[in-house]
Amino acid sequence: MCLRQLGASRAGQVQYGRWLGNGRVTVEALVEGVCKGVGVRSQGRHVLLVEDTTEVNYQAHARRVQGLGTVGNGVDAGLFAHPVLVIDAQEEACLGLAHIHLWQRTQGKAKNYRALPIEEKESYRWVEAIERARGRLQGASQMTVVADREGDIYEMWSRLPDQRTQLLIRACRDRNVEPAPGGHTGLYAWLQAQPLRGQYTLAVPASARRSAHDARMQVRFGRIRIRRPLHCSDAHAPQGLDLWALEVREEAASVAQGDEPVHWRLLTTHRLENVEQALQCVHWYCQRWHIEQTFRTLKRQGLDIESSLVEQAPRLEKLVVMALSAATHTMQLTLARQGNSARPATDCFAPGDAGLLEHVGASLEGKTLKQKNPHPAHSLAWAAWIVARLGGWMGYASERKPGPLTMLHGLQALARIRTGWELARATG
């Protein structure tokens, strides 16, 4: 996200800089524009609202940038972004963003932080972001909020669920539960005491904590009532809430020496009355990975937003909104690559781009069937094939599927081609 690249010339660079500095161009208006259309795309669908927080660290430019707060370590300069990514629960297509919440940490925690109402805490973003997102998704048939441990907040459970809104969140703490058979009063012990309800095999990719292997997972679940925490700051929150708890734990026999076993504890408002329903929730929770990939595309390996030379905090906030929009487009294309959904290319491209995509796509196809674009013309999968080829993917089904960084490189290449296309058309 370099102004020199965005502007393509000195004049263009100045224009972008003035646009970012224009007081009439607000973050709120940009967010509204970025989220425009997601409501139509979600019409009549069950969607997953995947929310999470990322920090954007500008410490490398701290001497030059004005007006920033601090990020996670309390020292480095930067800001925070909390987007809500919308995923089709059935087709697993990315439908766009439903909200982006930005903020800066300009002061430390108050001494009476625990006693403050949640509206005065940073954690309120988890509630507020979904409330704002729901306002843009009036036509969705059902919404399931998916979040990691940080979203396990009692006020989330007490305020958000309704007829159309379900929650699926990884448990953060060993919550107190109503006494159950066996006398277990903690969530973790209660889950461990539940009977084994099923097993499945999970293909675990290599990571810093684990080697690549097939993990044999054990499934336990049941109905549970969690107690209101002692320090809950919402005076109107109920004393207890009925939820369903789910644990998937890797069998000890399948854990390689030195590896950390896979172990998730999930809480949900969805009914879990059989193994199929439990595994469906596990699968939906795994869709949370897409927001991690969006953040990866936003930062050093992709758009490299943290290297921006913009010098004022309000302008940086606007740039982050634009970058998140671009990163989300890469995820839309990445998830469309398989052709599992019928999403149109207009989810990511203007109708006027159809001719450009047709000409570029034709130039990328080979003579054999294996080198042809296999997807219906003007579908998002068709466009994703073209963009992936521009990003360096060879197009063979046997090749590793293109990821978000390949898609990003393809979009950048397409932007350069578009410039020449427009010049050629303007000069006749």
Secondary structure, DSSP 4 states (H G I P E B T S, - for coil): --HHHHHSSHHHHHHHHHHHH-TTS-HHHHHHHHHTTHHHHTTT-EEEEEE--EEEE-GGGTTT-BS-EE-TTSSSEEEEEEEEEEEETTT--EEEEEEEEEE-B-S---TTGGGS-GGGSTTHHHHHHHHHHHHH-TT-SEEEEEE-GGG--HHHHHHS--SSEEEEEE--S--BB---TT---BHHHHHHTSPP-EEEEEEEPP-SS--SEEEEEEEEEEEEEEEPPTT---TTS-SEEEEEEEEEEE-GGGPPTTPPPPEEEEEESS---SHHHHHHHHHHHHTTHHHHHHHHHHSTTTT-GGG----BHHHHHHHHHHHHHHHHHHHHHHHHTT--S--BGGGTS-GGGHHHHHHHHHHH--SSGGGS--SPTTBHHHHHHHHHHHTT----TTSPPP-HHHHHHHHHHHHHHHHHHHHHHHT-
